[in-house]
Amino acid sequence: MQQCRSRTLALIESIDYNTFCTQAHPDFSPIGWHLGHIAYTEALWILQRCAGYPPLLPEYHRLFAQDGLPKSDRVRLPEINTVVEYLATVRAKVFDYLAIAPVDQQERLWKWLLQHECQHAETMAIVLALIGRAAVGDAGSPLNLPPVGDFESERMISIPGGSFIQGNEAIKAQDNERPQHEVYLEAYWIDRHPVTCAEYRSFIEAGGYQDREWWTAEGWEWVQKSGIDRPLYGSADNIPVCGVSWYEADAYAKFVGKRLPTEAEWEKAAAFQNMLGEVWQWTSTWFDGYSGFESYPYPGYSQTYFDRAHRVLKGGSWATFPWAMRNSFRNWYYPQVREIFSGFRCVCSAGVRS
């Protein structure tokens, strides 16, 4: 928890108050709100609900609660040092309680809270990128990857047909990763690396954004209204394309004669190839609960989004903290969202490729 907190606080080391309060996009709250929300959530679940303490600093509850204010009203924040002190005050009391807490009974909640902070810290990194303070995909960025091989045989790897165990039931697993279940898949091929900027440029230069053929009806309507004609971030040839919507990823996959992987195809392939920590990767799967799903710690964490309006992303990005990065971890966004650190791999069925 201390290592995670240090990394969270490092995100605000050099920012000014204006940046702290800026809403960079209507769908994203300011960096300062996320920081206060981390403290609020830790106080709510550990100090109030586990320890039974009275609410701490109740004047912050409406401001920092998830359902307290619209995102556009979250820009009037206390000074940076005040929010940092709020974090420190909550954390000190939480650690005091930790000394006497029945951790064996509460371990799942503590691990959920750690991952909750990881997720909000990554959102802070996204907001920083949107504001323009963080160079995404530029030379020297951790996003840079080794050059992709020149031969087709090196670009895709073969995944044999058969069953595998999808999901995770470790104590750290989120509710939407549970329960584990067996899935059978036919053989398929999957890209060894996420699609690079250079590869994606072939789609742009061929007029892909202007050609109805490659888009779903919803995607074509979206691209016409938005006027989008390129990814949001980065341009160096050998790095993963980053800042693309599901619609763009799906259109590119069709353009090259492939398709997006299902979530199960992505997760099975991740047992053969390290696929973590590059960019979040879109899948063709709608976000939903596995059979036997049980919400934890509250329905609003996952279940609220089982609406067949969100697509699953896998793999984590270079901005994802390690405590929230594993093959079974599931992220979800609307298909038009491109402000996150999102890219994709493509797949094709074994019979199609041969």
Legacy VTK file of the C-alpha trace (Angstrom):
# vtk DataFile Version 3.0
C-alpha trace
ASCII
DATASET POLYDATA
POINTS 354 float
0.000 0.000 0.000
2.868 2.363 0.747
4.573 1.629 -2.588
1.348 2.203 -4.440
0.744 5.487 -2.583
4.239 6.715 -3.421
3.591 6.103 -7.104
0.225 7.847 -6.879
1.725 10.925 -5.253
4.552 11.008 -7.814
1.925 11.819 -10.441
1.265 15.209 -8.844
4.815 16.130 -7.863
5.253 18.856 -10.442
1.743 19.998 -11.273
0.238 23.366 -10.340
-3.174 24.058 -8.854
-4.725 24.880 -12.225
-3.694 21.492 -13.618
-4.873 19.841 -10.392
-8.397 21.205 -10.985
-8.641 20.996 -14.780
-11.326 18.838 -16.326
-9.517 17.838 -19.513
-12.476 15.980 -21.024
-16.194 15.802 -20.125
-15.887 12.083 -19.305
-12.966 12.510 -16.904
-12.780 14.209 -13.514
-9.823 16.434 -12.554
-6.656 14.869 -11.171
-7.318 16.421 -7.764
-10.755 14.837 -7.550
-9.306 11.368 -8.130
-6.757 11.965 -5.393
-9.437 13.014 -2.909
-11.676 10.139 -3.975
-8.924 7.643 -3.140
-8.822 8.992 0.429
-12.614 9.159 0.707
-13.035 5.542 -0.422
-10.367 4.255 1.941
-12.008 6.075 4.861
-15.475 4.843 3.913
-14.627 1.147 3.644
-11.944 0.759 6.281
-12.599 3.398 8.925
-16.386 3.580 8.793
-17.543 0.141 7.653
-14.790 -2.068 9.074
-13.622 -0.149 12.140
-16.965 1.498 12.901
-15.467 4.971 13.274
-17.608 8.087 12.694
-17.225 9.798 9.279
-13.890 11.572 8.904
-14.009 15.142 7.514
-17.664 14.903 6.405
-17.346 18.211 4.551
-15.505 16.252 1.838
-18.089 13.513 1.419
-20.264 15.136 -1.250
-17.216 16.432 -3.116
-15.271 13.173 -3.288
-17.999 10.506 -3.311
-18.535 8.776 -6.668
-22.193 9.849 -6.684
-21.749 13.192 -4.973
-21.349 15.701 -7.816
-21.414 15.679 -11.629
-17.924 15.525 -13.133
-18.245 19.096 -14.366
-18.757 20.299 -10.769
-15.664 18.536 -9.430
-13.329 21.360 -10.452
-13.691 23.453 -7.293
-11.167 21.644 -5.130
-9.154 22.360 -1.985
-5.502 23.313 -2.397
-3.135 20.510 -3.402
-1.493 20.353 0.015
-4.897 20.171 1.688
-5.924 17.124 -0.355
-2.543 15.490 0.250
-3.006 16.071 3.992
-6.472 14.481 3.719
-4.863 11.413 2.168
-2.216 11.294 4.896
-4.757 11.709 7.699
-6.912 8.872 6.403
-3.912 6.630 5.772
-2.539 7.182 9.301
-5.835 6.148 10.865
-6.142 3.200 8.491
-2.708 1.930 9.487
-3.572 2.400 13.177
-6.623 0.216 12.592
-4.598 -2.279 10.552
-2.621 -3.126 13.688
-5.759 -4.566 15.312
-7.863 -5.446 12.264
-8.928 -9.067 11.540
-7.022 -8.992 8.264
-7.643 -12.657 7.553
-11.356 -11.836 7.376
-10.908 -8.548 5.501
-8.057 -9.414 3.132
-10.205 -9.315 0.009
-11.441 -5.806 0.815
-7.935 -4.496 1.494
-6.730 -5.894 -1.847
-9.753 -4.400 -3.597
-8.905 -0.988 -2.137
-5.308 -1.258 -3.329
-6.524 -1.954 -6.861
-9.109 0.821 -6.603
-6.237 3.260 -6.008
-4.299 1.759 -8.944
-7.234 2.316 -11.274
-7.726 5.933 -10.225
-3.991 6.589 -10.448
-4.032 5.415 -14.071
-6.953 7.722 -14.740
-4.845 10.557 -13.294
-2.113 9.629 -15.802
-4.683 9.717 -18.599
-5.869 13.176 -17.543
-2.255 14.359 -17.464
-1.838 13.078 -21.025
-5.023 14.831 -22.110
-3.819 18.083 -20.609
-0.602 17.608 -22.529
1.823 17.332 -19.678
2.763 13.725 -20.399
4.252 12.744 -23.747
2.472 9.587 -24.820
4.365 7.445 -27.271
7.194 9.884 -27.861
10.790 8.721 -28.148
12.053 7.550 -24.786
8.579 6.716 -23.529
8.150 3.367 -21.768
5.632 2.695 -24.502
8.411 2.035 -26.998
8.702 -1.606 -28.030
11.353 -3.574 -29.913
10.782 -3.388 -33.674
8.277 -5.867 -34.989
9.739 -8.622 -37.207
9.592 -8.261 -40.971
8.241 -11.709 -41.698
4.640 -12.717 -41.386
5.595 -15.843 -39.453
7.062 -13.614 -36.740
4.076 -11.298 -36.536
1.543 -13.868 -35.388
1.727 -16.800 -33.054
-0.302 -19.984 -33.262
-2.556 -20.854 -30.345
-3.605 -24.513 -30.380
-7.204 -25.561 -29.984
-8.368 -26.885 -26.643
-9.668 -25.867 -23.265
-8.224 -23.430 -20.743
-9.321 -21.934 -17.438
-10.583 -18.369 -17.793
-10.879 -15.999 -14.846
-9.285 -15.866 -11.428
-10.354 -16.858 -7.929
-7.308 -15.664 -5.998
-8.053 -13.384 -3.057
-6.933 -10.383 -5.120
-9.324 -11.137 -7.986
-12.073 -8.601 -8.600
-15.702 -9.719 -8.657
-15.849 -9.599 -12.456
-12.910 -12.051 -12.761
-14.855 -14.709 -10.846
-15.707 -17.519 -10.952
-13.068 -19.383 -12.920
-14.552 -21.509 -15.670
-13.396 -23.787 -18.457
-13.568 -22.486 -22.014
-12.924 -24.455 -25.210
-11.490 -22.613 -28.215
-10.625 -23.751 -31.715
-7.061 -23.062 -32.908
-6.303 -19.480 -33.984
-3.488 -17.040 -34.697
-2.911 -13.837 -32.743
-0.569 -10.907 -33.357
2.678 -11.280 -31.447
2.688 -7.519 -30.740
-0.048 -4.912 -30.551
-0.669 -3.186 -33.880
1.993 -0.510 -34.322
1.627 3.073 -35.451
3.341 2.198 -38.734
0.928 -0.649 -39.404
-2.061 1.490 -38.505
-0.817 4.258 -40.807
-1.481 1.986 -43.782
-5.160 2.151 -42.862
-5.068 5.941 -42.629
-3.185 6.385 -45.898
-5.556 4.013 -47.714
-8.439 6.272 -46.737
-9.761 3.921 -44.082
-11.442 6.704 -42.117
-13.338 7.737 -45.250
-14.367 4.248 -46.410
-17.697 2.974 -45.113
-16.699 -0.623 -45.952
-14.608 -1.148 -42.825
-16.952 0.246 -40.188
-19.921 -1.025 -38.243
-23.056 1.090 -38.643
-22.483 2.615 -35.204
-18.795 3.154 -35.890
-19.447 4.849 -39.223
-21.985 7.185 -37.630
-19.481 7.975 -34.881
-16.572 8.674 -37.228
-18.768 10.896 -39.396
-19.947 12.958 -36.443
-16.593 13.166 -34.671
-14.479 13.952 -37.713
-11.765 11.649 -36.367
-9.038 10.729 -38.859
-6.160 9.409 -36.739
-5.305 7.987 -33.274
-5.221 10.348 -30.342
-1.667 9.639 -29.133
1.785 8.897 -30.506
3.137 8.460 -34.003
6.547 6.707 -33.855
6.588 3.726 -36.221
7.542 0.904 -33.893
5.303 1.626 -30.912
1.774 0.335 -30.390
-0.908 2.553 -31.773
-2.476 4.238 -28.737
-5.637 6.230 -28.184
-7.999 4.413 -30.533
-11.637 3.580 -29.950
-13.133 0.115 -30.313
-14.709 1.311 -33.552
-11.275 2.217 -34.981
-9.705 -1.037 -33.816
-12.515 -3.085 -35.340
-12.334 -1.172 -38.642
-8.567 -1.692 -38.920
-8.912 -5.417 -38.192
-11.381 -5.780 -41.054
-9.111 -3.725 -43.329
-6.267 -6.230 -42.883
-8.535 -9.275 -43.185
-8.487 -10.152 -39.521
-10.718 -9.486 -36.500
-10.450 -8.448 -32.873
-9.941 -11.320 -30.416
-12.651 -12.407 -28.073
-11.747 -11.881 -24.440
-11.230 -15.636 -24.052
-8.891 -15.731 -27.077
-6.842 -12.879 -25.633
-6.641 -14.466 -22.174
-5.667 -17.905 -23.478
-2.974 -16.418 -25.724
-1.534 -14.520 -22.740
-0.474 -17.944 -21.373
1.791 -18.319 -24.404
3.069 -14.765 -24.817
3.644 -11.889 -22.392
0.894 -9.442 -23.337
0.888 -7.204 -20.260
1.869 -3.591 -19.781
1.954 -2.267 -23.345
-1.454 -0.752 -24.076
-4.943 -1.773 -23.029
-6.206 -3.997 -25.823
-9.736 -3.969 -27.134
-11.557 -7.283 -27.481
-14.778 -8.089 -29.303
-16.460 -9.162 -26.057
-19.176 -7.181 -24.328
-18.481 -6.668 -20.637
-20.694 -9.036 -18.637
-20.547 -11.235 -15.560
-19.381 -14.820 -15.777
-21.956 -17.467 -14.906
-22.298 -17.468 -11.121
-21.119 -13.846 -10.756
-21.496 -12.254 -7.324
-20.903 -8.533 -6.880
-18.198 -7.324 -4.503
-17.912 -5.082 -2.613
-20.971 -3.351 -4.115
-22.981 -3.756 -7.364
-21.815 -0.394 -8.694
-18.231 -1.592 -9.072
-18.913 -4.010 -11.960
-22.514 -5.119 -12.250
-23.853 -1.688 -13.164
-21.846 -1.906 -16.391
-23.211 -5.277 -17.528
-25.339 -3.414 -20.052
-23.993 -4.622 -23.434
-22.773 -1.082 -24.016
-19.171 -1.566 -22.814
-16.418 -3.609 -24.481
-13.756 -5.506 -22.545
-10.098 -4.399 -22.677
-7.233 -6.563 -21.460
-3.541 -6.381 -20.660
-2.999 -3.088 -18.852
-0.882 -0.216 -20.118
2.563 1.107 -19.240
0.707 3.421 -16.804
-1.035 0.562 -14.981
0.396 -0.131 -11.539
1.536 -3.754 -11.069
-1.064 -4.530 -8.401
-3.812 -4.213 -11.047
-2.111 -5.993 -13.932
-2.666 -9.678 -14.696
-4.026 -11.780 -17.524
-7.469 -12.155 -15.974
-7.939 -8.446 -15.101
-10.826 -6.870 -17.005
-11.282 -3.245 -17.976
-14.327 -1.865 -19.783
-15.258 1.246 -21.713
-17.799 2.461 -24.241
-16.701 1.637 -27.815
-16.282 5.302 -28.729
-13.787 6.062 -25.910
-10.251 6.799 -27.187
-8.830 8.979 -24.422
-7.512 5.948 -22.527
-4.197 4.232 -23.338
-5.853 1.772 -25.690
-4.576 -0.224 -28.642
-5.276 -3.728 -29.885
-4.076 -6.989 -31.359
-5.746 -8.833 -34.203
-6.522 -12.516 -34.623
-7.628 -14.850 -37.358
-8.902 -18.378 -37.243
-6.385 -21.095 -38.069
-8.333 -22.204 -41.108
-8.622 -18.645 -42.413
-4.906 -17.949 -42.114
-3.785 -21.224 -43.676
LINES 1 355
354 0 1 2 3 4 5 6 7 8 9 10 11 12 13 14 15 16 17 18 19 20 21 22 23 24 25 26 27 28 29 30 31 32 33 34 35 36 37 38 39 40 41 42 43 44 45 46 47 48 49 50 51 52 53 54 55 56 57 58 59 60 61 62 63 64 65 66 67 68 69 70 71 72 73 74 75 76 77 78 79 80 81 82 83 84 85 86 87 88 89 90 91 92 93 94 95 96 97 98 99 100 101 102 103 104 105 106 107 108 109 110 111 112 113 114 115 116 117 118 119 120 121 122 123 124 125 126 127 128 129 130 131 132 133 134 135 136 137 138 139 140 141 142 143 144 145 146 147 148 149 150 151 152 153 154 155 156 157 158 159 160 161 162 163 164 165 166 167 168 169 170 171 172 173 174 175 176 177 178 179 180 181 182 183 184 185 186 187 188 189 190 191 192 193 194 195 196 197 198 199 200 201 202 203 204 205 206 207 208 209 210 211 212 213 214 215 216 217 218 219 220 221 222 223 224 225 226 227 228 229 230 231 232 233 234 235 236 237 238 239 240 241 242 243 244 245 246 247 248 249 250 251 252 253 254 255 256 257 258 259 260 261 262 263 264 265 266 267 268 269 270 271 272 273 274 275 276 277 278 279 280 281 282 283 284 285 286 287 288 289 290 291 292 293 294 295 296 297 298 299 300 301 302 303 304 305 306 307 308 309 310 311 312 313 314 315 316 317 318 319 320 321 322 323 324 325 326 327 328 329 330 331 332 333 334 335 336 337 338 339 340 341 342 343 344 345 346 347 348 349 350 351 352 353
